Amino acid sequence: MLPKWHALLGAIFSIILVILFPAIGWLGAFVIFASSVLIDVDHYLWYVWKEKDWSLKKAYFYLKNSKRKVKRMMILHTFEFLLLLGIASFYSKFLFYILIGFVFHSIVDIIDMLRTKELNEREFFFVNWFRKFIFSKK
């Protein structure tokens, strides 16, 4: 899903949350919104690692136009990362708001990937990717 759609949906979601749960406050809503968009920094990091290129513009168009058969590793989108963030969020309201944004983003991504039949393009478990990465090198 393109960043503009994540930004729009994240903004709507954050506003609805602050209306339904005023205790979140506008700062909390902003953190949820920002994290629902900025989680995609791992797409850029994947591009840099894979292509050895730091151009944000090239990364945007590469990722926008590529349909790969190789599963991409988006570390911030993995179950394990979300689980660790969930555990850490018991100790920090700020991390809890980030978790909410990340989970919202991941749900929207999954819905979009189901809609476009691209669910197989991403690995959702770091352990699976790591196992395949290690054993494919031999």
The first five atom37 places (N, CA, C, CB, O) and aatype in JSON, in Angstrom:
{
  "aatype": [12, 10, 14, 11, 17, 8, 0, 10, 10, 7, 0, 9, 13, 15, 9, 9, 10, 19, 9, 10, 13, 14, 0, 9, 7, 17, 10, 7, 0, 13, 19, 9, 13, 0, 15, 15, 19, 10, 9, 3, 19, 3, 8, 18, 10, 17, 18, 19, 17, 11, 6, 11, 3, 17, 15, 10, 11, 11, 0, 18, 13, 18, 10, 11, 2, 15, 11, 1, 11, 19, 11, 1, 12, 12, 9, 10, 8, 16, 13, 6, 13, 10, 10, 10, 10, 7, 9, 0, 15, 13, 18, 15, 11, 13, 10, 13, 18, 9, 10, 9, 7, 13, 19, 13, 8, 15, 9, 19, 3, 9, 9, 3, 12, 10, 1, 16, 11, 6, 10, 2, 6, 1, 6, 13, 13, 13, 19, 2, 17, 13, 1, 11, 13, 9, 13, 15, 11, 11],
  "atom_mask": [
    [1, 1, 1, 1, 1],
    [1, 1, 1, 1, 1],
    [1, 1, 1, 1, 1],
    [1, 1, 1, 1, 1],
    [1, 1, 1, 1, 1],
    [1, 1, 1, 1, 1],
    [1, 1, 1, 1, 1],
    [1, 1, 1, 1, 1],
    [1, 1, 1, 1, 1],
    [1, 1, 1, 0, 1],
    [1, 1, 1, 1, 1],
    [1, 1, 1, 1, 1],
    [1, 1, 1, 1, 1],
    [1, 1, 1, 1, 1],
    [1, 1, 1, 1, 1],
    [1, 1, 1, 1, 1],
    [1, 1, 1, 1, 1],
    [1, 1, 1, 1, 1],
    [1, 1, 1, 1, 1],
    [1, 1, 1, 1, 1],
    [1, 1, 1, 1, 1],
    [1, 1, 1, 1, 1],
    [1, 1, 1, 1, 1],
    [1, 1, 1, 1, 1],
    [1, 1, 1, 0, 1],
    [1, 1, 1, 1, 1],
    [1, 1, 1, 1, 1],
    [1, 1, 1, 0, 1],
    [1, 1, 1, 1, 1],
    [1, 1, 1, 1, 1],
    [1, 1, 1, 1, 1],
    [1, 1, 1, 1, 1],
    [1, 1, 1, 1, 1],
    [1, 1, 1, 1, 1],
    [1, 1, 1, 1, 1],
    [1, 1, 1, 1, 1],
    [1, 1, 1, 1, 1],
    [1, 1, 1, 1, 1],
    [1, 1, 1, 1, 1],
    [1, 1, 1, 1, 1],
    [1, 1, 1, 1, 1],
    [1, 1, 1, 1, 1],
    [1, 1, 1, 1, 1],
    [1, 1, 1, 1, 1],
    [1, 1, 1, 1, 1],
    [1, 1, 1, 1, 1],
    [1, 1, 1, 1, 1],
    [1, 1, 1, 1, 1],
    [1, 1, 1, 1, 1],
    [1, 1, 1, 1, 1],
    [1, 1, 1, 1, 1],
    [1, 1, 1, 1, 1],
    [1, 1, 1, 1, 1],
    [1, 1, 1, 1, 1],
    [1, 1, 1, 1, 1],
    [1, 1, 1, 1, 1],
    [1, 1, 1, 1, 1],
    [1, 1, 1, 1, 1],
    [1, 1, 1, 1, 1],
    [1, 1, 1, 1, 1],
    [1, 1, 1, 1, 1],
    [1, 1, 1, 1, 1],
    [1, 1, 1, 1, 1],
    [1, 1, 1, 1, 1],
    [1, 1, 1, 1, 1],
    [1, 1, 1, 1, 1],
    [1, 1, 1, 1, 1],
    [1, 1, 1, 1, 1],
    [1, 1, 1, 1, 1],
    [1, 1, 1, 1, 1],
    [1, 1, 1, 1, 1],
    [1, 1, 1, 1, 1],
    [1, 1, 1, 1, 1],
    [1, 1, 1, 1, 1],
    [1, 1, 1, 1, 1],
    [1, 1, 1, 1, 1],
    [1, 1, 1, 1, 1],
    [1, 1, 1, 1, 1],
    [1, 1, 1, 1, 1],
    [1, 1, 1, 1, 1],
    [1, 1, 1, 1, 1],
    [1, 1, 1, 1, 1],
    [1, 1, 1, 1, 1],
    [1, 1, 1, 1, 1],
    [1, 1, 1, 1, 1],
    [1, 1, 1, 0, 1],
    [1, 1, 1, 1, 1],
    [1, 1, 1, 1, 1],
    [1, 1, 1, 1, 1],
    [1, 1, 1, 1, 1],
    [1, 1, 1, 1, 1],
    [1, 1, 1, 1, 1],
    [1, 1, 1, 1, 1],
    [1, 1, 1, 1, 1],
    [1, 1, 1, 1, 1],
    [1, 1, 1, 1, 1],
    [1, 1, 1, 1, 1],
    [1, 1, 1, 1, 1],
    [1, 1, 1, 1, 1],
    [1, 1, 1, 1, 1],
    [1, 1, 1, 0, 1],
    [1, 1, 1, 1, 1],
    [1, 1, 1, 1, 1],
    [1, 1, 1, 1, 1],
    [1, 1, 1, 1, 1],
    [1, 1, 1, 1, 1],
    [1, 1, 1, 1, 1],
    [1, 1, 1, 1, 1],
    [1, 1, 1, 1, 1],
    [1, 1, 1, 1, 1],
    [1, 1, 1, 1, 1],
    [1, 1, 1, 1, 1],
    [1, 1, 1, 1, 1],
    [1, 1, 1, 1, 1],
    [1, 1, 1, 1, 1],
    [1, 1, 1, 1, 1],
    [1, 1, 1, 1, 1],
    [1, 1, 1, 1, 1],
    [1, 1, 1, 1, 1],
    [1, 1, 1, 1, 1],
    [1, 1, 1, 1, 1],
    [1, 1, 1, 1, 1],
    [1, 1, 1, 1, 1],
    [1, 1, 1, 1, 1],
    [1, 1, 1, 1, 1],
    [1, 1, 1, 1, 1],
    [1, 1, 1, 1, 1],
    [1, 1, 1, 1, 1],
    [1, 1, 1, 1, 1],
    [1, 1, 1, 1, 1],
    [1, 1, 1, 1, 1],
    [1, 1, 1, 1, 1],
    [1, 1, 1, 1, 1],
    [1, 1, 1, 1, 1],
    [1, 1, 1, 1, 1],
    [1, 1, 1, 1, 1],
    [1, 1, 1, 1, 1],
    [1, 1, 1, 1, 1]
  ],
  "atom_positions": [
    [[0.84, -1.16, 0.0], [0.0, 0.0, 0.0], [0.9, 1.24, 0.0], [-0.96, -0.01, 1.22], [1.92, 1.29, 0.68]],
    [[0.51, 2.21, -0.75], [1.3, 3.44, -0.85], [1.26, 4.25, 0.45], [0.79, 4.3, -2.01], [0.27, 4.21, 1.18]],
    [[2.34, 4.97, 0.73], [2.4, 5.77, 1.97], [1.24, 6.75, 2.14], [3.7, 6.53, 2.01], [0.78, 6.98, 3.26]],
    [[0.76, 7.33, 1.03], [-0.34, 8.3, 1.16], [-1.59, 7.65, 1.75], [-0.67, 8.91, -0.22], [-2.33, 8.29, 2.5]],
    [[-1.83, 6.38, 1.41], [-3.01, 5.69, 1.95], [-2.79, 5.33, 3.42], [-3.31, 4.42, 1.14], [-3.73, 5.4, 4.22]],
    [[-1.57, 4.94, 3.77], [-1.29, 4.69, 5.18], [-1.45, 5.97, 6.0], [0.14, 4.11, 5.36], [-1.96, 5.94, 7.12]],
    [[-1.02, 7.09, 5.44], [-1.14, 8.37, 6.14], [-2.62, 8.74, 6.32], [-0.4, 9.48, 5.37], [-3.04, 9.15, 7.4]],
    [[-3.39, 8.6, 5.26], [-4.82, 8.94, 5.34], [-5.55, 8.03, 6.33], [-5.48, 8.84, 3.96], [-6.26, 8.51, 7.21]],
    [[-5.37, 6.72, 6.18], [-6.06, 5.78, 7.07], [-5.56, 5.91, 8.51], [-5.85, 4.34, 6.58], [-6.34, 5.81, 9.45]],
    [[-4.25, 6.13, 8.68], [-3.7, 6.32, 10.01], [-4.24, 7.57, 10.68], [0.0, 0.0, 0.0], [-4.51, 7.56, 11.88]],
    [[-4.42, 8.64, 9.92], [-4.98, 9.89, 10.47], [-6.43, 9.67, 10.91], [-4.9, 11.03, 9.43], [-6.83, 10.07, 12.0]],
    [[-7.21, 9.03, 10.05], [-8.62, 8.76, 10.39], [-8.7, 7.88, 11.64], [-9.35, 8.08, 9.2], [-9.47, 8.16, 12.55]],
    [[-7.9, 6.82, 11.67], [-7.89, 5.91, 12.81], [-7.51, 6.63, 14.1], [-6.92, 4.76, 12.55], [-8.14, 6.43, 15.14]],
    [[-6.48, 7.47, 14.03], [-6.01, 8.19, 15.22], [-7.06, 9.17, 15.74], [-4.71, 8.95, 14.9], [-7.26, 9.29, 16.94]],
    [[-7.73, 9.86, 14.83], [-8.78, 10.8, 15.23], [-9.94, 10.06, 15.87], [-9.28, 11.62, 14.01], [-10.47, 10.5, 16.9]],
    [[-10.34, 8.94, 15.28], [-11.42, 8.13, 15.87], [-11.03, 7.66, 17.27], [-11.75, 6.91, 14.96], [-11.84, 7.71, 18.2]],
    [[-9.77, 7.2, 17.42], [-9.32, 6.73, 18.74], [-9.36, 7.84, 19.78], [-7.91, 6.17, 18.64], [-9.8, 7.61, 20.91]],
    [[-8.91, 9.04, 19.43], [-8.88, 10.12, 20.42], [-10.29, 10.6, 20.75], [-8.03, 11.31, 19.9], [-10.54, 11.1, 21.85]],
    [[-11.21, 10.45, 19.82], [-12.62, 10.79, 20.09], [-13.24, 9.74, 21.02], [-13.43, 10.89, 18.77], [-13.93, 10.08, 21.98]],
    [[-12.98, 8.46, 20.73], [-13.55, 7.37, 21.54], [-12.86, 7.24, 22.9], [-13.44, 6.06, 20.79], [-13.49, 6.88, 23.89]],
    [[-11.56, 7.53, 22.93], [-10.77, 7.39, 24.16], [-10.01, 8.69, 24.41], [-9.79, 6.18, 24.06], [-8.81, 8.78, 24.11]],
    [[-10.67, 9.7, 24.95], [-10.04, 11.02, 25.14], [-8.76, 10.97, 25.99], [-11.02, 11.96, 25.78], [-7.92, 11.86, 25.87]],
    [[-8.62, 9.97, 26.82], [-7.42, 9.86, 27.66], [-6.15, 9.72, 26.82], [-7.54, 8.68, 28.62], [-5.06, 10.03, 27.29]],
    [[-6.29, 9.25, 25.59], [-5.13, 9.13, 24.7], [-4.52, 10.5, 24.47], [-5.53, 8.48, 23.36], [-3.3, 10.65, 24.44]],
    [[-5.37, 11.49, 24.31], [-4.91, 12.86, 24.05], [-4.39, 13.0, 22.63], [0.0, 0.0, 0.0], [-4.17, 12.01, 21.92]],
    [[-4.21, 14.25, 22.22], [-3.76, 14.51, 20.85], [-2.31, 14.09, 20.64], [-3.93, 15.98, 20.52], [-1.93, 13.71, 19.53]],
    [[-1.5, 14.17, 21.68], [-0.11, 13.72, 21.55], [-0.07, 12.21, 21.31], [0.72, 14.1, 22.82], [0.66, 11.72, 20.44]],
    [[-0.85, 11.47, 22.08], [-0.94, 10.02, 21.89], [-1.46, 9.67, 20.51], [0.0, 0.0, 0.0], [-0.97, 8.75, 19.86]],
    [[-2.47, 10.43, 20.06], [-3.03, 10.21, 18.72], [-1.97, 10.47, 17.65], [-4.26, 11.11, 18.48], [-1.89, 9.76, 16.65]],
    [[-1.15, 11.51, 17.88], [-0.09, 11.81, 16.92], [0.95, 10.68, 16.88], [0.58, 13.14, 17.28], [1.42, 10.32, 15.8]],
    [[1.3, 10.13, 18.03], [2.27, 9.03, 18.08], [1.71, 7.81, 17.35], [2.63, 8.67, 19.56], [2.42, 7.15, 16.6]],
    [[0.43, 7.52, 17.56], [-0.21, 6.4, 16.86], [-0.19, 6.64, 15.36], [-1.67, 6.2, 17.36], [0.16, 5.75, 14.59]],
    [[-0.57, 7.85, 14.95], [-0.55, 8.19, 13.52], [0.86, 8.06, 12.94], [-1.07, 9.62, 13.3], [1.06, 7.39, 11.92]],
    [[1.83, 8.7, 13.59], [3.2, 8.69, 13.07], [3.75, 7.26, 12.97], [4.12, 9.53, 13.97], [4.4, 6.91, 11.98]],
    [[3.49, 6.45, 13.97], [4.0, 5.09, 13.94], [3.29, 4.24, 12.88], [3.86, 4.43, 15.31], [3.88, 3.31, 12.33]],
    [[2.03, 4.56, 12.6], [1.31, 3.8, 11.57], [1.86, 4.09, 10.17], [-0.18, 4.13, 11.62], [1.61, 3.33, 9.24]],
    [[2.6, 5.19, 10.02], [3.22, 5.52, 8.74], [4.71, 5.17, 8.75], [3.03, 7.02, 8.43], [5.21, 4.59, 7.79]],
    [[5.4, 5.53, 9.82], [6.86, 5.38, 9.87], [7.34, 3.93, 10.02], [7.4, 6.18, 11.01], [8.52, 3.66, 9.85]],
    [[6.44, 3.02, 10.33], [6.82, 1.6, 10.38], [7.42, 1.16, 9.04], [5.58, 0.72, 10.73], [8.22, 0.23, 8.98]],
    [[7.03, 1.84, 7.97], [7.51, 1.45, 6.64], [8.96, 1.82, 6.38], [6.65, 2.08, 5.6], [9.46, 1.6, 5.28]],
    [[9.65, 2.37, 7.37], [11.08, 2.62, 7.21], [11.81, 1.31, 6.92], [11.66, 3.29, 8.48], [12.88, 1.31, 6.31]],
    [[11.24, 0.19, 7.36], [11.91, -1.09, 7.09], [11.87, -1.45, 5.6], [11.26, -2.2, 7.9], [12.72, -2.22, 5.15]],
    [[10.91, -0.93, 4.85], [10.91, -1.14, 3.4], [12.15, -0.46, 2.79], [9.61, -0.58, 2.76], [12.83, -1.04, 1.94]],
    [[12.41, 0.74, 3.24], [13.58, 1.48, 2.75], [14.87, 0.75, 3.15], [13.57, 2.92, 3.31], [15.78, 0.61, 2.34]],
    [[14.94, 0.31, 4.4], [16.13, -0.4, 4.86], [16.34, -1.69, 4.08], [16.02, -0.71, 6.36], [17.48, -2.05, 3.78]],
    [[15.27, -2.39, 3.73], [15.37, -3.6, 2.92], [15.94, -3.25, 1.55], [13.99, -4.28, 2.77], [16.82, -3.95, 1.05]],
    [[15.44, -2.17, 0.95], [15.94, -1.73, -0.35], [17.44, -1.41, -0.27], [15.15, -0.49, -0.83], [18.21, -1.83, -1.13]],
    [[17.84, -0.66, 0.75], [19.26, -0.3, 0.92], [20.1, -1.56, 1.03], [19.46, 0.6, 2.17], [21.15, -1.67, 0.39]],
    [[19.67, -2.52, 1.83], [20.41, -3.77, 2.03], [20.48, -4.58, 0.74], [19.75, -4.6, 3.14], [21.53, -5.12, 0.4]],
    [[19.37, -4.66, 0.03], [19.29, -5.48, -1.16], [20.0, -4.84, -2.35], [17.85, -5.76, -1.51], [20.69, -5.53, -3.1]],
    [[19.83, -3.53, -2.54], [20.34, -2.85, -3.73], [21.62, -2.06, -3.48], [19.28, -1.93, -4.26], [22.23, -1.55, -4.43]],
    [[22.04, -1.94, -2.24], [23.25, -1.18, -1.88], [23.17, 0.26, -2.39], [24.51, -1.87, -2.46], [24.15, 0.81, -2.89]],
    [[22.0, 0.86, -2.26], [21.74, 2.21, -2.74], [20.95, 2.96, -1.68], [20.96, 2.19, -4.1], [20.0, 2.43, -1.12]],
    [[21.35, 4.2, -1.39], [20.72, 4.98, -0.33], [19.67, 5.97, -0.83], [21.77, 5.73, 0.43], [19.13, 6.74, -0.03]],
    [[19.37, 5.96, -2.11], [18.43, 6.93, -2.68], [16.99, 6.62, -2.24], [18.53, 6.93, -4.22], [16.44, 5.56, -2.56]],
    [[16.4, 7.54, -1.51], [15.01, 7.36, -1.06], [14.06, 7.37, -2.25], [14.63, 8.47, -0.06], [13.09, 6.61, -2.29]],
    [[14.33, 8.23, -3.22], [13.48, 8.32, -4.41], [13.52, 7.02, -5.21], [13.92, 9.49, -5.3], [12.48, 6.5, -5.61]],
    [[14.72, 6.48, -5.44], [14.85, 5.22, -6.17], [14.19, 4.08, -5.39], [16.33, 4.88, -6.42], [13.56, 3.21, -5.99]],
    [[14.34, 4.09, -4.08], [13.73, 3.06, -3.24], [12.21, 3.1, -3.37], [14.14, 3.23, -1.77], [11.56, 2.06, -3.5]],
    [[11.65, 4.3, -3.35], [10.2, 4.46, -3.46], [9.69, 3.83, -4.76], [9.81, 5.95, -3.39], [8.75, 3.04, -4.74]],
    [[10.31, 4.2, -5.89], [9.83, 3.69, -7.17], [10.14, 2.21, -7.35], [10.45, 4.48, -8.3], [9.35, 1.48, -7.95]],
    [[11.28, 1.76, -6.83], [11.61, 0.34, -6.9], [10.56, -0.49, -6.16], [13.02, 0.08, -6.31], [10.05, -1.47, -6.69]],
    [[10.26, -0.08, -4.94], [9.3, -0.85, -4.13], [7.88, -0.71, -4.67], [9.36, -0.39, -2.68], [7.09, -1.65, -4.59]],
    [[7.56, 0.45, -5.19], [6.22, 0.68, -5.74], [5.97, -0.2, -6.96], [6.04, 2.16, -6.12], [4.86, -0.7, -7.15]],
    [[7.0, -0.39, -7.79], [6.83, -1.09, -9.06], [7.25, -2.55, -9.05], [7.59, -0.38, -10.11], [7.06, -3.25, -10.05]],
    [[7.83, -3.03, -7.96], [8.34, -4.4, -7.98], [7.3, -5.39, -7.49], [9.59, -4.52, -7.13], [6.57, -5.14, -6.53]],
    [[7.27, -6.49, -8.17], [6.46, -7.64, -7.75], [7.42, -8.8, -7.71], [5.23, -7.91, -8.73], [7.74, -9.38, -8.75]],
    [[7.88, -9.15, -6.53], [8.93, -10.16, -6.37], [8.33, -11.5, -5.98], [9.95, -9.71, -5.33], [7.29, -11.57, -5.32]],
    [[9.0, -12.57, -6.38], [8.62, -13.9, -5.93], [9.35, -14.26, -4.65], [8.92, -14.94, -7.01], [8.94, -15.18, -3.93]],
    [[10.43, -13.52, -4.35], [11.17, -13.73, -3.12], [10.46, -12.98, -2.0], [12.66, -13.26, -3.26], [10.12, -11.81, -2.15]],
    [[10.25, -13.65, -0.89], [9.57, -12.99, 0.22], [10.46, -11.91, 0.82], [9.17, -14.01, 1.29], [11.63, -12.15, 1.12]],
    [[9.91, -10.76, 0.99], [10.65, -9.64, 1.57], [10.63, -9.73, 3.09], [10.06, -8.29, 1.11], [9.65, -10.15, 3.7]],
    [[11.74, -9.32, 3.68], [11.83, -9.29, 5.14], [11.64, -7.86, 5.6], [13.18, -9.88, 5.65], [12.55, -7.03, 5.47]],
    [[10.49, -7.58, 6.14], [10.19, -6.27, 6.71], [10.18, -6.46, 8.23], [8.81, -5.7, 6.17], [9.16, -6.81, 8.82]],
    [[11.32, -6.21, 8.83], [11.57, -6.56, 10.23], [10.56, -5.94, 11.19], [12.96, -6.14, 10.63], [10.14, -6.59, 12.15]],
    [[10.16, -4.69, 10.94], [9.22, -4.05, 11.85], [7.8, -4.59, 11.71], [9.21, -2.55, 11.61], [6.95, -4.35, 12.56]],
    [[7.54, -5.33, 10.64], [6.23, -5.91, 10.4], [6.11, -7.35, 10.91], [5.91, -5.86, 8.93], [5.05, -7.95, 10.79]],
    [[7.18, -7.9, 11.46], [7.16, -9.31, 11.84], [6.42, -9.53, 13.16], [8.59, -9.84, 11.96], [6.31, -8.65, 14.01]],
    [[5.92, -10.75, 13.28], [5.23, -11.15, 14.51], [6.15, -11.0, 15.72], [4.74, -12.6, 14.39], [5.74, -10.51, 16.77]],
    [[7.41, -11.42, 15.56], [8.35, -11.37, 16.68], [8.6, -9.94, 17.15], [9.66, -12.03, 16.28], [8.65, -9.67, 18.35]],
    [[8.77, -9.02, 16.2], [9.0, -7.62, 16.57], [7.78, -7.05, 17.28], [9.34, -6.78, 15.33], [7.9, -6.37, 18.29]],
    [[6.59, -7.33, 16.73], [5.37, -6.84, 17.36], [5.18, -7.44, 18.76], [4.14, -7.16, 16.48], [4.71, -6.77, 19.68]],
    [[5.56, -8.7, 18.93], [5.48, -9.34, 20.23], [6.41, -8.66, 21.23], [5.82, -10.83, 20.12], [6.02, -8.37, 22.36]],
    [[7.66, -8.41, 20.82], [8.62, -7.72, 21.69], [8.13, -6.31, 22.03], [10.0, -7.65, 21.03], [8.24, -5.86, 23.18]],
    [[7.61, -5.61, 21.04], [7.06, -4.28, 21.28], [5.87, -4.35, 22.23], [6.66, -3.61, 19.95], [5.69, -3.49, 23.08]],
    [[5.05, -5.38, 22.07], [3.9, -5.58, 22.96], [4.33, -5.8, 24.4], [0.0, 0.0, 0.0], [3.72, -5.25, 25.32]],
    [[5.35, -6.59, 24.61], [5.88, -6.83, 25.96], [6.44, -5.53, 26.53], [6.98, -7.94, 25.95], [6.17, -5.18, 27.68]],
    [[7.23, -4.81, 25.73], [7.82, -3.55, 26.19], [6.75, -2.5, 26.47], [8.81, -3.01, 25.14], [6.95, -1.63, 27.31]],
    [[5.61, -2.58, 25.78], [4.56, -1.58, 25.97], [3.89, -1.67, 27.33], [3.53, -1.72, 24.88], [3.18, -0.75, 27.74]],
    [[4.1, -2.78, 28.04], [3.59, -2.87, 29.41], [4.3, -1.88, 30.33], [3.74, -4.3, 29.95], [3.79, -1.54, 31.39]],
    [[5.47, -1.42, 29.91], [6.28, -0.54, 30.74], [6.3, 0.91, 30.25], [7.69, -1.06, 30.8], [6.91, 1.77, 30.88]],
    [[5.65, 1.17, 29.13], [5.69, 2.52, 28.57], [4.43, 2.81, 27.75], [6.94, 2.69, 27.69], [4.1, 2.08, 26.82]],
    [[3.74, 3.88, 28.12], [2.56, 4.3, 27.38], [2.95, 4.7, 25.95], [1.86, 5.48, 28.1], [2.21, 4.43, 25.0]],
    [[4.11, 5.35, 25.82], [4.61, 5.76, 24.51], [4.77, 4.54, 23.59], [5.95, 6.51, 24.66], [4.34, 4.57, 22.44]],
    [[5.4, 3.47, 24.1], [5.57, 2.25, 23.3], [4.23, 1.58, 23.01], [6.5, 1.27, 24.03], [4.06, 0.95, 21.97]],
    [[3.29, 1.72, 23.93], [1.95, 1.17, 23.69], [1.29, 1.88, 22.51], [1.07, 1.31, 24.95], [0.66, 1.23, 21.67]],
    [[1.43, 3.19, 22.44], [0.87, 3.95, 21.31], [1.56, 3.56, 19.99], [1.02, 5.46, 21.55], [0.91, 3.45, 18.95]],
    [[2.87, 3.34, 20.05], [3.59, 2.88, 18.86], [3.07, 1.51, 18.43], [5.11, 2.82, 19.12], [2.86, 1.26, 17.24]],
    [[2.87, 0.63, 19.4], [2.32, -0.7, 19.11], [0.96, -0.59, 18.42], [2.2, -1.52, 20.41], [0.7, -1.3, 17.45]],
    [[0.11, 0.27, 18.92], [-1.21, 0.45, 18.31], [-1.06, 0.86, 16.84], [-2.04, 1.51, 19.08], [-1.72, 0.3, 15.96]],
    [[-0.18, 1.83, 16.58], [0.04, 2.27, 15.2], [0.61, 1.17, 14.33], [0.0, 0.0, 0.0], [0.18, 1.01, 13.18]],
    [[1.57, 0.41, 14.84], [2.18, -0.68, 14.08], [1.16, -1.77, 13.77], [3.37, -1.27, 14.85], [1.1, -2.28, 12.65]],
    [[0.35, -2.13, 14.76], [-0.65, -3.19, 14.55], [-1.7, -2.72, 13.55], [-1.32, -3.59, 15.9], [-2.11, -3.48, 12.66]],
    [[-2.15, -1.47, 13.68], [-3.12, -0.94, 12.72], [-2.53, -1.01, 11.31], [-3.51, 0.53, 13.08], [-3.19, -1.47, 10.38]],
    [[-1.31, -0.54, 11.15], [-0.64, -0.56, 9.85], [-0.56, -1.99, 9.3], [0.77, 0.04, 9.95], [-0.85, -2.22, 8.12]],
    [[-0.19, -2.93, 10.14], [-0.04, -4.32, 9.7], [-1.38, -4.91, 9.27], [0.55, -5.17, 10.82], [-1.44, -5.65, 8.28]],
    [[-2.44, -4.59, 9.99], [-3.77, -5.08, 9.61], [-4.18, -4.5, 8.26], [-4.83, -4.69, 10.68], [-4.68, -5.23, 7.4]],
    [[-3.95, -3.21, 8.07], [-4.28, -2.58, 6.78], [-3.46, -3.2, 5.66], [-4.03, -1.04, 6.85], [-3.98, -3.46, 4.58]],
    [[-2.17, -3.46, 5.92], [-1.31, -4.11, 4.92], [-1.86, -5.49, 4.55], [0.13, -4.25, 5.45], [-1.94, -5.82, 3.36]],
    [[-2.22, -6.27, 5.53], [-2.71, -7.63, 5.27], [-4.0, -7.58, 4.46], [-2.94, -8.39, 6.58], [-4.18, -8.36, 3.52]],
    [[-4.91, -6.68, 4.82], [-6.16, -6.54, 4.06], [-5.85, -6.17, 2.62], [-7.08, -5.46, 4.7], [-6.44, -6.72, 1.69]],
    [[-4.92, -5.22, 2.42], [-4.56, -4.81, 1.07], [-3.88, -5.94, 0.3], [-3.65, -3.58, 1.11], [-4.16, -6.12, -0.88]],
    [[-3.0, -6.69, 0.95], [-2.33, -7.81, 0.27], [-3.32, -8.93, -0.09], [-1.21, -8.37, 1.16], [-3.15, -9.59, -1.11]],
    [[-4.32, -9.13, 0.74], [-5.35, -10.11, 0.41], [-6.16, -9.62, -0.8], [-6.29, -10.36, 1.63], [-6.49, -10.4, -1.69]],
    [[-6.47, -8.35, -0.81], [-7.24, -7.75, -1.9], [-6.5, -7.85, -3.23], [-7.56, -6.27, -1.59], [-7.1, -8.14, -4.26]],
    [[-5.19, -7.62, -3.2], [-4.39, -7.63, -4.43], [-3.71, -8.97, -4.7], [-3.33, -6.54, -4.35], [-2.93, -9.11, -5.64]],
    [[-4.02, -9.96, -3.87], [-3.44, -11.31, -4.01], [-1.91, -11.27, -3.97], [-3.91, -11.95, -5.33], [-1.25, -11.96, -4.75]],
    [[-1.35, -10.49, -3.06], [0.1, -10.36, -2.91], [0.56, -10.77, -1.51], [0.53, -8.93, -3.19], [1.64, -10.38, -1.07]],
    [[-0.24, -11.55, -0.83], [0.1, -11.94, 0.54], [1.4, -12.72, 0.61], [-1.02, -12.76, 1.13], [2.1, -12.68, 1.62]],
    [[1.73, -13.43, -0.46], [2.94, -14.24, -0.46], [4.22, -13.43, -0.66], [2.85, -15.3, -1.53], [5.31, -14.0, -0.64]],
    [[4.13, -12.12, -0.86], [5.32, -11.29, -1.08], [6.07, -10.95, 0.19], [4.93, -10.03, -1.77], [7.21, -10.48, 0.12]],
    [[5.49, -11.16, 1.32], [6.16, -10.78, 2.56], [6.19, -11.96, 3.52], [5.46, -9.58, 3.21], [5.24, -12.73, 3.62]],
    [[7.3, -12.07, 4.23], [7.43, -13.06, 5.29], [7.02, -12.37, 6.59], [8.9, -13.64, 5.38], [7.53, -11.3, 6.91]],
    [[6.13, -12.97, 7.33], [5.61, -12.36, 8.55], [6.33, -12.83, 9.81], [4.14, -12.65, 8.68], [6.13, -12.27, 10.89]],
    [[7.16, -13.85, 9.66], [7.89, -14.39, 10.81], [9.38, -14.32, 10.53], [7.45, -15.84, 11.11], [9.86, -14.93, 9.57]],
    [[10.11, -13.6, 11.35], [11.55, -13.46, 11.18], [12.24, -14.81, 11.21], [12.13, -12.55, 12.26], [13.17, -15.05, 10.44]],
    [[11.8, -15.7, 12.08], [12.41, -17.02, 12.23], [12.35, -17.78, 10.9], [11.71, -17.83, 13.35], [13.33, -18.4, 10.5]],
    [[11.21, -17.74, 10.21], [11.09, -18.43, 8.92], [12.05, -17.84, 7.89], [9.65, -18.34, 8.39], [12.73, -18.58, 7.19]],
    [[12.1, -16.53, 7.81], [12.98, -15.87, 6.85], [14.44, -16.19, 7.15], [12.76, -14.34, 6.87], [15.21, -16.52, 6.25]],
    [[14.82, -16.11, 8.41], [16.2, -16.37, 8.81], [16.6, -17.8, 8.46], [16.38, -16.12, 10.32], [17.69, -18.03, 7.94]],
    [[15.72, -18.74, 8.75], [15.98, -20.14, 8.44], [16.18, -20.32, 6.93], [14.82, -21.04, 8.94], [17.13, -20.99, 6.51]],
    [[15.32, -19.74, 6.13], [15.45, -19.85, 4.67], [16.71, -19.12, 4.18], [14.19, -19.27, 3.97], [17.39, -19.61, 3.28]],
    [[17.01, -17.98, 4.75], [18.18, -17.19, 4.36], [19.46, -17.97, 4.64], [18.2, -15.84, 5.1], [20.35, -18.03, 3.79]],
    [[19.56, -18.56, 5.82], [20.76, -19.29, 6.22], [20.93, -20.55, 5.36], [20.69, -19.68, 7.73], [22.02, -20.81, 4.85]],
    [[19.86, -21.31, 5.21], [19.97, -22.58, 4.49], [20.07, -22.41, 2.98], [18.8, -23.44, 4.82], [20.54, -23.32, 2.3]],
    [[19.65, -21.27, 2.45], [19.76, -21.05, 1.0], [21.17, -20.65, 0.62], [18.77, -19.99, 0.54], [21.51, -20.67, -0.57]],
    [[22.0, -20.27, 1.59], [23.39, -19.87, 1.32], [24.33, -21.05, 1.14], [23.9, -19.0, 2.43], [25.44, -20.9, 0.64]],
    [[23.89, -22.22, 1.55], [24.75, -23.41, 1.49], [24.73, -24.06, 0.14], [24.35, -24.41, 2.54], [25.4, -25.07, -0.07]]
  ]
}
